[in-house]
Amino acid sequence: MKTFDLADSFKPAGHLIKRITKKVLKISILLIMYFALAFSGGTLAMMVGYIQEAPPFDPANLKTPETSFLYDREGENITRFSGEQNRVVLELNEIPEQVQEAFIVMEDERFFKHIGVDGTAIVSEVKDILVSLPEYESGKEAYDAI
């Protein structure tokens, strides 16, 4: 004769928990995808609006603070005129390769290893921001900044 064990009636609960967990996971993923799509669509609409309302591009409006040179009839440099900044435009091949490499090392040491967006640097910055969040959770620093 088979006896009734109360514990046997709860065995299917594990299966039920797995089903509920799968449903919750599916719904969560769908919600994340929905909000990502809505955010992307809103961002795209905002960008299109800004582009449509932007004034037309006119290269004549671009003014760079470059140094001007005054030459005599023989092509000899008499003097130079500069404003707040003393800038001389050079072609890339006029800049020594050591100077080019020094700028790259100072600005982006992985310049030749990525395609224009340095994922490693982005992840590192996000990590640094997340690590520094507890400093601002108390609110004191945020109020001091205002």
For each residue, the residues with C-beta under 8 A, 3 or more apart:
1:
2:
3:
4: 8
5: 8 9
6: 9 10
7: 10 11
8: 4 5 11
9: 5 6
10: 6 7 13
11: 7 8 14
12: 15 16
13: 10 16 17
14: 11 17 18
15: 12 18 19
16: 12 13 19 20
17: 13 14 20 21
18: 14 15 21 22
19: 15 16 22 23
20: 16 17 23 24
21: 17 18 24 25
22: 18 19 25 26
23: 19 20 26 27
24: 20 21 27 28
25: 21 22 28 29
26: 22 23 29 30
27: 23 24 30 31
28: 24 25 31 32
29: 25 26 32 33
30: 26 27 33 34
31: 27 28 34 35
32: 28 29 35 36
33: 29 30 36 37
34: 30 31 37 38
35: 31 32 38 39
36: 32 33 39 40
37: 33 34 40 41
38: 34 35 41 42
39: 35 36 42 43
40: 36 37 43 44
41: 37 38 44 45
42: 38 39 45 46
43: 39 40 46 47
44: 40 41 47 48
45: 41 42 48 49
46: 42 43 49 50
47: 43 44 50 51
48: 44 45 51 52
49: 45 46 52 53
50: 46 47 53 54
51: 47 48 54
52: 48 49
53: 49 50
54: 50 51
55: 58
56:
57:
58: 55 61
59: 62
60:
61: 58
62: 59
63:
64: 87 89
65: 82 83 84 85 87
66: 87 88 89
67: 80 81 82 86 87 88
68: 80 81 82
69: 77 79 80 81
70: 77 78 79 80 81
71: 75 76 77 78
72: 75 76 78
73:
74:
75: 71 72
76: 71 72
77: 69 70 71 80
78: 70 71 72
79: 69 70
80: 67 68 69 70 77
81: 67 68 69 70
82: 65 67 68 85 86 87
83: 65
84: 65
85: 65 82
86: 67 82
87: 64 65 66 67 82
88: 66 67
89: 64 66
90: 94 95
91: 94 95
92: 95 100
93:
94: 90 91
95: 90 91 92 99 100
96: 99 100
97: 100 101
98: 101 102
99: 95 96 102 103
100: 92 95 96 97 103 104
101: 97 98 104 105
102: 98 99 105 106
103: 99 100 106 107
104: 100 101 107 108 109 111 112
105: 101 102 109
106: 102 103
107: 103 104 111
108: 104 111 118 121
109: 104 105
110: 113 114 118 120 121
111: 104 107 108 114
112: 104
113: 110
114: 110 111 117 118 119 120
115:
116:
117: 114 122
118: 108 110 114 121 122
119: 114 122 123
120: 110 114 123 124
121: 108 110 118 124 125
122: 117 118 119 125 126
123: 119 120 126 127
124: 120 121 127 128
125: 121 122 128 129
126: 122 123 129 130
127: 123 124 130 131
128: 124 125 131 132
129: 125 126 132 133
130: 126 127 133
131: 127 128 134
132: 128 129 135 136
133: 129 130 136 137
134: 131 137
135: 132 138 141
136: 132 133 139 141 142
137: 133 134
138: 135 141
139: 136 142 143
140: 143 144
141: 135 136 138 144 145
142: 136 139 145 146
143: 139 140 146
144: 140 141
145: 141 142
146: 142 143
